[in-house]
Amino acid sequence: MKQRHTIQRSLVLATVNKLKCHATADEIYDEIKKDYPSMSRATVYRNLRVLSEMGEIRKMEIPGGADRFDHLCHDHCHVKCERCGRVFNVDMDFVSDLERGIRDAHGFAFTGYDILFRGICPDCQKTTE
């Protein structure tokens, strides 16, 4: 089914592209709310879901944390700071077809994967020195 391209959807997409920081849905909502106070949280959440399903943005499921939304849709890896929780891109070649090397005894048909490294970001390293 073809999705309509609504004004609200355009605002959500423009905000994700503007933030460029792997923002949470709440961070995106807070940014939109500054200029469009009548926009509801449900509208932002719904449009984030639709945009990620359409491939316009990338939804990142973060274990133990809120989902993040990335303006870059190509395959790439990320690192999450264990102190502040921010997520960054990792500068490395993406390992394509990694799932081919998995020995699976459960019958899965693998469709892809996300790699999330953990570490301490430079800003948080400075606060402990």
C-alpha positions as CSV (number, residue, x, y, z in Angstrom):
1,M,0.0,0.0,0.0
2,K,1.4,3.4,-1.0
3,Q,1.8,5.8,1.9
4,R,0.7,9.4,1.5
5,H,3.4,12.0,2.2
6,T,1.8,14.2,4.8
7,I,3.1,17.5,6.2
8,Q,3.6,15.8,9.6
9,R,5.7,13.1,8.0
10,S,7.8,15.7,6.2
11,L,8.4,17.5,9.5
12,V,9.5,14.3,11.2
13,L,11.8,13.4,8.4
14,A,13.3,16.9,8.2
15,T,13.9,16.8,12.0
16,V,15.7,13.4,11.9
17,N,17.8,14.7,9.1
18,K,18.5,18.0,10.9
19,L,19.5,16.4,14.2
20,K,21.9,13.8,12.7
21,C,22.5,12.3,16.2
22,H,20.7,9.0,16.4
23,A,17.9,10.7,18.3
24,T,15.2,9.0,20.3
25,A,11.5,9.5,19.5
26,D,11.2,11.8,22.5
27,E,14.1,13.9,21.4
28,I,12.6,14.2,17.9
29,Y,9.2,15.1,19.4
30,D,10.8,17.7,21.7
31,E,12.6,19.3,18.7
32,I,9.4,19.5,16.6
33,K,7.3,20.8,19.6
34,K,9.5,24.0,19.7
35,D,8.0,25.2,16.4
36,Y,4.9,23.1,16.1
37,P,3.3,22.9,19.6
38,S,0.1,21.3,18.3
39,M,1.9,18.2,17.0
40,S,1.1,15.2,19.2
41,R,3.6,12.7,20.5
42,A,1.5,9.9,18.9
43,T,1.8,11.6,15.5
44,V,5.6,11.7,15.8
45,Y,5.8,8.1,16.9
46,R,3.5,6.9,14.1
47,N,5.4,8.8,11.4
48,L,8.8,7.5,12.7
49,R,7.4,4.0,12.4
50,V,6.1,4.6,8.9
51,L,9.3,6.4,7.7
52,S,11.4,3.5,9.0
53,E,9.2,1.0,7.2
54,M,9.5,3.0,4.0
55,G,13.3,3.0,4.3
56,E,13.5,6.8,4.6
57,I,15.2,6.6,8.0
58,R,16.7,3.7,10.0
59,K,15.3,2.5,13.3
60,M,17.9,1.2,15.7
61,E,16.7,-1.0,18.5
62,I,19.0,-0.4,21.5
63,P,19.1,-3.2,24.1
64,G,18.2,-1.7,27.5
65,G,17.4,1.7,26.0
66,A,15.0,3.6,23.8
67,D,15.0,3.0,20.0
68,R,17.0,5.5,18.0
69,F,16.4,6.9,14.6
70,D,19.3,7.4,12.1
71,H,19.2,9.6,9.0
72,L,21.7,7.3,7.3
73,C,20.0,4.3,5.9
74,H,22.9,2.3,4.5
75,D,24.4,-0.5,6.5
76,H,26.9,0.7,9.1
77,C,27.9,0.0,12.7
78,H,27.4,2.1,15.8
79,V,28.9,2.5,19.3
80,K,26.9,3.5,22.4
81,C,28.5,5.4,25.2
82,E,28.1,3.4,28.5
83,R,28.0,6.6,30.5
84,C,25.9,9.2,28.6
85,G,24.0,6.8,26.3
86,R,24.6,8.7,23.1
87,V,25.1,6.7,19.9
88,F,27.7,7.4,17.3
89,N,28.6,5.9,13.9
90,V,31.7,3.7,13.8
91,D,34.2,4.3,11.0
92,M,34.8,0.9,9.6
93,D,33.9,-1.3,6.6
94,F,30.6,-3.0,7.1
95,V,30.9,-6.8,7.1
96,S,28.4,-7.9,4.5
97,D,27.0,-11.4,4.5
98,L,28.1,-12.0,8.1
99,E,25.0,-14.1,8.7
100,R,26.3,-16.7,6.2
101,G,28.8,-17.8,8.8
102,I,26.3,-18.5,11.5
103,R,25.6,-22.1,12.4
104,D,21.9,-22.0,13.2
105,A,20.2,-25.0,14.8
106,H,16.8,-23.3,15.1
107,G,15.8,-22.9,11.5
108,F,16.1,-19.1,11.2
109,A,16.1,-17.4,7.8
110,F,18.4,-14.5,8.6
111,T,17.4,-11.2,7.1
112,G,20.1,-8.9,8.4
113,Y,21.8,-7.7,11.5
114,D,22.9,-4.6,13.5
115,I,26.3,-4.3,15.3
116,L,26.4,-2.1,18.3
117,F,29.7,-1.6,20.1
118,R,30.0,-0.3,23.7
119,G,32.5,2.3,24.9
120,I,33.1,5.6,26.6
121,C,32.8,8.7,24.4
122,P,35.5,11.4,24.4
123,D,33.3,13.8,26.3
124,C,32.7,11.3,29.1
125,Q,36.4,10.4,29.2
126,K,37.2,14.0,29.9
127,T,34.9,14.2,32.9
128,T,36.7,11.3,34.6
129,E,40.2,12.7,34.1
